[in-house]
Amino acid sequence: MRCCVCLFQPSLQCSPSKMAAGESNSRSSCLNFSNVGPLGNAPPSNSAHSTPASNGGAAGATGRINRSAGNANPQSGPESGGGAESAVRSTPGAQNSSRQPVGQSAGASVSGATSGAASNMTSSSSSSSTSTASSSADAPAAASLPSSPASVLVYREPVYNWQATKSTVKERFAFLFNNEVLSDVHFLVGKGMGVQRIPAHRFALAVGSAVFDAMFNGGMATTSTEIELPDVEPAAFLALLKFLYSDEVQIGPETVMTTLYTAKKYAVPALEAHCVEFLKKNLRADNAFMLLTQARLFDEPQLASLCLENIDKNTADALAAEGFTDIDLDTLMAVLERDTLGLREVRLFGSAVRWAEAEAQRQQLQPTPENKRRVLGKALSLIRFPLMTIEEFAAGPAQSGILTDREVVSLFLHFTVNPKPHVEFIDRPRCCLRGKECSITRFSQVESRWGYSGTSDRIRFSVNRRIFVVGFGLYGSIHGPTDYQVNIQIIHTDSNTVLGQNDTGFSCDGTASTFRVMFKEPVEILPSVNYIACATLKGPDSHYGTKGMRKVTHEAPATGTKTCFTFCYAAGNNNGTSVEDGQIPDVIFYT
């Protein structure tokens, strides 16, 4: 399956196991650590493979000299001479080697800038020699003294009294983020060539995390000054430290999931909440399955619930997304068992088959019907085949080879005989509905009589917003209490496809009221698409409606949301039903 990068950049992928383990993804980084600290105190290289300088520098240090008594270097020796700058003598071939201020580890790269963010770049001799300071207060430029052909003297002012430039505790702690100054522990984060060596301060970490507190101060506290974290991604660990040192949140599409994993690992719920909130804001139909898998993996029930609600509302789009086929079997089952999916069962079956093909490939199996059934396992029993029409079942599942011959025969019997025999699949309709049941009436007046001879009453309609039609209201007999047999359908006008139907019956009491006739499952109606409502009744003459309205609007009392139906004449033999007169007076729906 795809990792968090693919939530927003589908071209990048990695597996859920890597995400769970927090492995480094060299393409995943939304953090910018291109700047260095003020006062010339550049953070070190974060590479664990940087080559440390030899004692005293590339060619050996010749001593430190203070420029002035006001900036006395406490590390200066007796030979420093009181008021001169510190100097490092090196050979011409090594004059570009890295130089560190006081308190910075050997081998760290030095570059000047005004930002306090830490550099995340590997040190190199060329970058060290060419870096410049953006302000004299932050990083004085290096100056060369006269030298013999065999040596060059380079001067650098020490980091001293940096605290005076930081007016708040927050600024001072932010300055220490990813900084060698006062650091007393280093973390080797990541694996292989992606390992980064990151400096930190035990006190700052223990204050922000109970896990770090136990690590450094508990009964089993470590005394090591270097701690390996192979299961954490460097960018995510830096985001965690940034938050602990400064309360700043630096997360993005590429790092949000690994940062969430790291925040959970080190018990920093505030950062965890920021990650979850970021995911909520970026939740869409095309990444809902991806986020659902991650939410289940990281035990985030609130995020998982939001993902499922999004899938309920946008089932077709979510199943069509590339990330759907990457989910695991448990996530697939968690979705298929829901009663609130807004999609016809035959399309759910098609999506499940598509997932089975991808899963067979992951398991290095041939995509045969037998292997598809094998990888689907218990998920196959969650497909509600009895909710399909006999035509849908015959054209798809019955010919797929995934069902056994016995299952196919029992389902055909279920479709064709009464009483219906028991089948091994769920026959409970899915209820993909929101809010309260609504209905509209398209006639202003009721008359009698309307006859039936096997011809269907039909009316064409469209709506302005997505709804789910669950049934019709029909007129009953003018001769007193009577039973009717009826077939109701909704047909997609352009393709002439039957989207929903039900063979059923209803009892009327002889009044001019309408009587509810419901579909087996809700029928999705999309905005600005033409559909035909169809009812074929068998029974005595009934009442009928007159003074019909071409447009009928329903306004939700709570929200004021308007659902507008537009009715038109349906071409063909309609048993006389039209916009002005006829049968099918009510449409019952949910939004």
Residue pairs with C-beta under 8 A, 6 or more apart in sequence:
1 15
1 16
1 290
1 293
1 323
1 326
1 327
1 328
2 10
2 12
2 13
2 14
2 290
2 322
2 323
2 326
3 12
3 13
3 14
3 15
3 16
3 18
3 19
3 25
3 28
3 257
4 19
4 28
4 253
4 254
4 255
4 256
4 257
4 258
4 290
4 294
5 12
5 13
5 14
5 25
5 27
5 28
5 253
5 254
6 12
6 13
6 287
6 290
6 323
7 253
7 256
7 257
7 279
7 282
7 287
7 290
7 291
8 253
8 254
8 282
8 287
9 253
9 254
10 322
10 323
12 25
12 27
12 28
12 254
14 23
14 25
16 293
16 294
16 297
16 328
18 25
19 257
19 258
19 261
19 294
19 297
20 261
20 297
20 298
21 231
22 231
22 232
22 233
22 236
22 258
22 261
22 262
22 265
23 190
23 191
23 231
23 233
24 190
24 191
24 192
24 194
24 233
24 234
25 233
25 254
25 258
26 194
27 254
28 233
28 235
28 254
28 255
28 258
29 235
29 254
29 255
30 235
30 250
30 251
30 252
30 253
30 254
30 255
31 120
31 235
31 238
31 239
31 242
31 250
31 252
31 255
32 117
33 117
33 118
33 119
33 120
33 121
33 178
33 238
34 117
34 119
34 120
34 121
35 113
35 114
35 115
35 116
35 117
35 118
35 119
36 42
36 43
36 110
36 111
36 112
36 113
36 115
36 117
36 118
36 119
37 43
37 116
37 118
37 175
37 179
37 181
38 114
38 116
38 137
38 138
38 139
38 162
38 165
38 175
39 137
39 138
39 139
39 159
39 162
39 165
40 101
40 110
40 112
40 133
40 138
40 139
40 140
40 156
40 157
40 159
41 101
41 103
41 104
41 159
41 162
41 175
41 179
41 181
42 101
42 104
42 108
42 109
42 110
42 111
42 112
42 119
42 131
42 139
43 108
43 118
43 119
43 178
43 179
43 180
43 199
44 50
44 100
44 104
44 105
44 107
44 108
44 109
44 123
44 180
44 197
44 199
45 107
45 108
45 109
45 119
45 121
45 122
45 123
45 197
46 119
46 120
46 121
46 122
46 178
46 196
46 197
46 198
46 234
47 122
47 123
47 195
47 196
47 197
48 188
48 195
48 196
48 197
49 122
49 193
49 195
50 107
50 108
50 122
50 123
50 197
51 107
52 105
52 106
52 107
53 97
53 98
53 106
53 107
54 60
55 61
56 62
56 88
57 88
57 89
57 90
57 94
57 97
57 99
58 90
58 91
58 94
58 95
58 97
59 89
59 90
59 91
59 94
59 151
60 89
60 90
61 88
61 89
62 87
62 88
62 89
63 76
63 77
63 79
63 80
63 86
63 87
64 73
64 75
64 76
64 77
64 80
64 86
64 87
64 158
65 76
65 80
65 81
65 83
65 84
65 85
65 86
65 87
66 72
66 73
66 76
66 80
66 81
66 82
66 83
66 84
66 85
66 86
67 83
67 84
67 85
67 155
67 157
68 83
69 82
69 83
71 157
71 158
71 160
72 82
73 80
73 86
73 102
73 158
73 160
74 102
75 102
75 158
76 86
80 86
85 143
85 155
85 156
85 157
86 155
86 156
86 157
86 158
87 145
87 153
87 154
87 155
88 99
88 153
88 154
88 156
89 151
89 152
89 153
90 97
90 151
90 152
90 154
91 150
91 151
91 152
92 149
92 150
92 151
92 152
95 129
95 152
95 154
96 125
96 126
96 128
96 129
97 125
97 128
98 106
98 107
98 108
98 109
98 110
98 123
98 125
98 128
99 110
99 128
99 142
99 154
99 156
100 106
100 108
100 110
100 180
101 110
101 156
101 157
101 158
101 159
102 158
102 159
102 160
103 159
103 180
103 181
103 182
104 159
104 180
104 181
105 180
105 199
107 123
108 123
108 180
109 119
109 121
109 122
109 123
109 124
109 127
109 128
110 128
110 131
111 119
111 127
111 128
111 131
112 131
112 132
112 133
112 134
112 138
112 139
112 141
113 133
113 134
113 138
113 139
114 134
114 135
114 138
116 171
116 174
116 175
116 177
117 177
118 177
118 178
118 179
118 238
120 178
120 196
120 234
120 238
121 127
132 141
133 139
133 140
133 141
137 165
140 156
140 157
142 154
142 155
142 156
143 154
143 155
144 152
144 153
144 154
144 155
145 152
145 153
145 154
145 155
146 153
147 153
159 181
162 175
162 181
163 172
166 172
166 175
170 246
170 247
173 204
173 245
173 246
174 245
174 246
174 248
175 181
176 182
176 183
176 201
176 204
176 245
177 241
177 242
177 245
177 246
178 198
178 199
178 200
178 238
178 241
178 242
179 199
180 199
182 201
183 199
183 200
183 201
184 201
184 202
184 225
185 199
185 200
185 201
185 202
185 205
185 216
185 224
185 225
185 226
185 227
186 197
186 198
186 199
186 200
186 225
186 226
186 227
187 197
187 198
187 200
187 226
187 227
187 228
187 229
187 237
188 195
188 196
188 197
188 226
188 227
188 228
188 229
189 195
189 196
189 197
189 198
189 229
189 232
189 233
189 234
189 237
190 196
190 229
190 230
190 232
190 233
190 234
191 230
194 234
195 234
196 234
197 226
198 234
198 237
198 238
198 241
200 241
202 212
202 216
204 244
204 245
205 212
205 213
205 216
205 241
205 244
206 212
206 213
206 216
206 217
207 213
207 244
208 243
208 244
208 268
209 244
209 266
209 267
209 268
210 267
211 265
211 266
211 267
212 266
214 220
214 221
215 221
215 222
215 227
216 222
229 237
231 265
232 258
232 261
232 262
232 265
233 255
233 258
233 262
235 254
235 255
235 258
235 259
236 255
236 258
236 259
236 261
236 262
237 262
239 249
239 250
239 251
239 255
239 259
239 262
239 271
240 259
240 262
240 263
240 266
240 268
240 271
242 248
242 249
242 250
243 249
243 250
243 268
243 270
243 271
243 274
244 268
249 271
249 274
251 259
251 274
251 275
251 278
253 282
256 275
256 278
256 279
257 275
257 294
257 298
259 271
259 275
260 272
260 275
260 276
260 279
260 294
260 298
260 300
261 298
263 269
263 271
263 272
263 275
264 272
264 298
276 300
276 302
276 303
279 291
279 295
279 303
280 303
280 306
283 291
283 306
283 307
283 310
284 310
285 310
285 311
285 314
285 317
285 318
285 321
286 317
286 318
286 321
286 322
286 323
287 321
287 323
288 307
288 310
288 311
288 314
288 318
288 321
289 307
289 311
289 318
289 321
289 323
289 324
289 326
289 327
289 331
289 335
290 323
290 326
290 327
291 303
291 307
292 304
292 307
292 308
292 311
292 327
292 331
292 334
292 335
293 326
293 327
293 328
293 331
294 300
295 301
295 303
295 304
295 307
296 304
296 330
296 331
296 334
308 334
308 335
308 338
310 318
311 318
311 335
311 341
312 338
312 340
312 341
312 342
312 432
313 342
313 434
314 342
315 341
315 342
315 343
315 432
316 342
316 343
316 347
316 524
318 324
319 343
319 347
319 348
319 351
324 351
324 354
324 355
325 354
325 355
325 357
325 358
325 359
326 358
327 355
329 359
329 375
329 376
329 377
329 379
332 352
332 355
332 379
333 378
333 379
333 382
335 341
336 348
336 352
336 379
336 382
336 383
337 382
338 430
339 428
339 429
339 430
339 431
339 432
340 430
340 431
340 432
340 433
341 348
341 430
341 432
342 432
342 468
342 522
342 524
343 432
343 524
344 388
344 392
344 499
344 500
344 521
344 524
345 383
345 384
345 385
345 387
345 388
345 392
345 430
345 521
346 388
346 392
346 393
346 396
346 397
348 383
348 384
349 383
349 385
349 388
349 396
349 397
350 396
352 376
352 379
352 380
352 383
353 372
353 400
353 402
355 376
356 367
356 371
356 372
356 373
356 375
356 376
356 402
357 367
357 372
359 375
359 376
360 366
360 367
360 371
360 372
360 375
361 367
363 375
365 371
365 374
365 375
368 401
369 400
369 401
369 402
370 401
372 402
373 380
373 402
373 403
376 402
380 402
381 424
381 425
381 426
382 426
383 397
383 425
384 425
384 426
384 427
384 428
384 429
384 430
385 393
385 397
385 403
385 411
385 423
385 425
386 411
386 414
386 415
386 423
386 425
386 426
386 427
387 427
387 429
387 430
387 520
387 521
388 396
388 397
389 415
389 498
389 501
390 412
390 415
390 416
391 498
393 411
393 412
393 415
394 412
397 403
397 408
397 411
398 408
398 411
398 412
403 411
407 423
407 424
407 425
410 421
410 423
410 424
411 423
411 425
413 420
413 421
414 420
414 421
414 423
414 427
429 520
429 521
429 522
430 521
430 522
431 522
432 468
432 522
432 524
433 468
433 470
433 522
433 590
434 590
434 591
435 556
435 558
435 590
435 591
436 590
437 470
437 588
437 589
437 590
438 554
438 556
438 563
438 588
438 589
438 590
438 591
439 473
439 554
439 586
439 587
439 588
439 589
440 552
440 553
440 554
440 563
440 565
440 586
440 587
440 589
441 473
441 514
441 552
441 585
441 586
442 459
442 545
442 548
442 549
442 552
442 565
442 567
442 579
442 585
442 586
442 587
443 545
443 546
443 547
443 548
443 549
443 585
444 545
444 546
444 547
444 548
444 549
445 545
445 546
445 547
446 475
446 512
446 543
446 544
446 545
446 546
447 543
447 544
447 545
447 546
448 478
448 512
448 541
448 542
448 543
448 544
449 478
449 541
449 542
449 543
449 544
450 475
450 541
450 542
450 543
450 544
450 576
450 582
450 583
451 541
452 537
452 538
452 539
452 541
452 542
452 575
453 575
454 536
454 538
455 536
455 573
455 574
455 575
456 534
456 535
456 536
456 573
456 574
456 575
457 534
457 535
457 536
457 537
457 574
457 575
457 576
457 577
457 582
457 583
457 584
458 532
458 533
458 534
458 535
458 570
458 572
458 574
458 575
458 577
458 584
459 532
459 533
459 567
459 568
459 569
459 570
459 574
459 577
459 578
459 579
459 582
459 584
460 493
460 530
460 531
460 532
460 533
460 567
460 568
460 569
460 570
461 530
461 531
461 532
461 533
461 565
461 566
461 567
461 568
461 587
462 527
462 528
462 529
462 530
462 531
462 565
462 566
462 568
463 525
463 527
463 563
463 564
463 565
463 566
464 527
464 528
464 562
464 563
464 564
465 527
465 561
465 563
465 564
465 591
466 524
466 525
466 526
466 527
466 591
467 525
467 563
467 589
467 590
467 591
468 522
468 523
468 524
468 525
468 589
468 590
468 591
469 490
469 500
469 519
469 522
469 523
469 525
469 587
469 588
469 589
470 518
470 519
470 522
470 523
470 588
470 589
470 590
471 488
471 516
471 517
471 518
471 519
471 588
472 488
472 516
472 517
472 533
472 535
472 584
472 586
472 587
472 588
473 514
473 515
473 516
473 517
473 585
473 586
473 587
473 588
474 484
474 486
474 506
474 514
474 515
474 517
474 535
474 537
474 542
474 583
474 584
474 585
474 586
475 512
475 514
475 515
475 542
475 543
475 544
475 545
475 583
475 585
476 482
476 484
476 506
476 508
476 509
476 510
476 511
476 513
476 514
476 515
476 542
476 543
477 484
477 508
477 510
477 539
477 540
477 541
477 542
478 510
478 540
478 541
478 542
478 543
479 510
479 540
479 541
480 509
480 510
481 507
481 508
481 509
481 510
482 507
482 508
482 510
482 539
482 540
483 505
483 506
483 507
483 508
483 539
484 505
484 506
484 507
484 508
484 537
484 538
484 539
485 503
485 504
485 505
485 537
485 538
485 539
486 503
486 504
486 505
486 506
486 517
486 535
486 536
486 537
486 538
487 501
487 502
487 503
487 504
487 534
487 535
487 536
488 501
488 502
488 504
488 517
488 519
488 533
488 534
488 535
488 536
489 498
489 500
489 501
489 532
489 533
489 534
489 535
490 498
490 499
490 500
490 501
490 519
490 523
490 525
490 531
490 532
490 533
490 534
491 497
491 498
491 499
491 531
491 532
491 534
492 498
492 499
492 529
492 530
492 531
493 529
493 530
493 531
493 532
494 529
494 530
499 523
499 524
499 531
500 519
500 520
500 521
500 522
500 523
501 519
502 517
502 518
502 519
502 520
504 517
504 518
506 515
506 516
506 517
507 515
508 515
508 542
512 543
514 585
514 586
516 588
517 535
518 588
522 590
525 531
525 589
530 568
532 570
533 584
533 587
535 583
535 584
537 583
542 583
544 581
544 582
544 583
545 581
545 582
545 583
545 585
546 580
546 581
547 580
548 567
548 578
548 579
548 580
548 581
548 582
549 567
549 579
550 566
550 567
550 568
550 579
551 564
551 565
551 566
551 567
552 564
552 565
552 567
553 562
553 563
553 564
553 565
554 562
554 563
554 564
554 565
555 561
555 562
555 563
556 562
556 563
556 591
561 591
563 589
563 591
565 587
567 579
568 579
569 578
569 579
574 582
575 582
575 583
576 582
577 583
577 584
